[in-house]
Amino acid sequence: MKGKLDPEERVLPQELPPYYQQTSDEPYDRHEYRFHLTNGESIMFKNYQEVQAKWFQTPDLFKSHIQILDKKTNKSKGGFK
């Protein structure tokens, strides 16, 4: 047989490749969140941290799902004339 037979030397690299931990310091605000309850009611949230906190504070019996919505933007009606 040719080559090394020790699997650790064949599979695992000696150094881990570089990776990104964070791409931007700007706040991420492209979505809004609607928290749906089992009774049909819903609550809107502007950021993920708030809806996540509400999810974990609500008993399983009352929570249904979280809907992710695109934020509405004001687009100007400019352009070519």
Helices and strands as residue ranges (DSSP letters): H 7-11, E 31-37, E 42-45, H 48-57, E 63-70
